[in-house]
Amino acid sequence: MHNKTLHIIVNLAGTSCGDTISNVSDEDWRYSFDINVTAPMQLIRWASPYLKRQNKGRIINVGSPVGIIGARKASYAASKAALIC
């Protein structure tokens, strides 16, 4: 049987929905955070034991400048800021 290794994880998925902070629905807010923050965290948590066992590997989280400078779509901006942090 071949040894299976994990070399790299790229969290690139993202969604932009909702509106300004005063108009964004709770549903859009949760959806943005589920896709942009929670899914990458879950993937990293799943992969961590493999990367630790190998003592090597890379994790790349793709954020957005919007996470730093803000944008009209509040849920997207906030969730990308959370991913950056």
C-alpha positions as CSV (number, residue, x, y, z in Angstrom):
1,M,0.0,0.0,0.0
2,H,1.3,3.5,-0.9
3,N,1.8,6.1,1.8
4,K,-0.6,8.9,1.3
5,T,0.5,12.4,2.0
6,L,-1.1,15.7,2.1
7,H,1.1,18.5,0.7
8,I,-1.1,21.6,0.5
9,I,-4.5,23.0,1.4
10,V,-5.8,26.1,-0.4
11,N,-8.9,27.7,1.0
12,L,-10.1,29.6,-2.0
13,A,-13.8,29.3,-1.8
14,G,-15.8,32.5,-1.0
15,T,-19.2,34.0,-1.3
16,S,-20.4,37.5,-1.4
17,C,-24.0,38.1,-0.4
18,G,-26.0,40.5,1.6
19,D,-25.9,44.2,1.9
20,T,-24.8,47.0,4.2
21,I,-24.6,46.2,7.9
22,S,-28.0,47.9,8.4
23,N,-29.7,45.8,5.7
24,V,-27.9,42.4,5.8
25,S,-30.2,39.5,6.8
26,D,-29.1,37.1,9.5
27,E,-29.3,34.3,6.9
28,D,-26.9,36.1,4.6
29,W,-24.6,36.9,7.5
30,R,-24.4,33.3,8.6
31,Y,-24.0,32.0,5.1
32,S,-21.1,34.3,4.4
33,F,-19.4,33.2,7.6
34,D,-20.1,29.5,7.0
35,I,-18.4,29.6,3.6
36,N,-15.7,32.1,4.2
37,V,-14.6,31.3,7.8
38,T,-16.1,28.1,9.1
39,A,-15.4,25.8,6.1
40,P,-11.7,26.8,6.0
41,M,-11.4,26.3,9.8
42,Q,-13.0,22.8,9.5
43,L,-10.7,21.8,6.7
44,I,-7.7,23.0,8.6
45,R,-8.8,21.1,11.7
46,W,-9.3,17.9,9.6
47,A,-6.0,18.2,7.9
48,S,-3.9,19.2,10.9
49,P,-3.2,15.7,12.2
50,Y,-1.9,14.6,8.8
51,L,0.4,17.7,8.4
52,K,1.7,17.3,12.0
53,R,2.4,13.6,11.4
54,Q,4.3,14.4,8.2
55,N,6.0,17.4,9.9
56,K,5.5,19.3,6.7
57,G,2.8,20.8,4.4
58,R,1.3,24.2,3.6
59,I,-2.0,25.9,4.3
60,I,-3.0,28.9,2.2
61,N,-6.0,30.9,3.1
62,V,-7.1,33.3,0.3
63,G,-8.5,36.5,1.8
64,S,-9.5,39.8,0.1
65,P,-8.4,43.4,0.4
66,V,-12.1,44.0,1.3
67,G,-11.3,42.3,4.6
68,I,-9.0,45.2,5.4
69,I,-10.6,48.2,3.7
70,G,-14.2,47.2,3.9
71,A,-17.0,47.2,1.4
72,R,-20.7,47.7,1.0
73,K,-21.4,44.0,1.5
74,A,-20.8,43.9,5.2
75,S,-21.0,40.1,5.7
76,Y,-18.4,39.5,3.0
77,A,-16.0,42.2,4.3
78,A,-16.4,41.0,7.9
79,S,-15.9,37.3,7.1
80,K,-12.8,38.0,4.9
81,A,-11.4,40.1,7.8
82,A,-12.0,37.1,10.1
83,L,-10.1,34.8,7.7
84,I,-7.2,37.2,7.5
85,C,-6.9,37.4,11.2
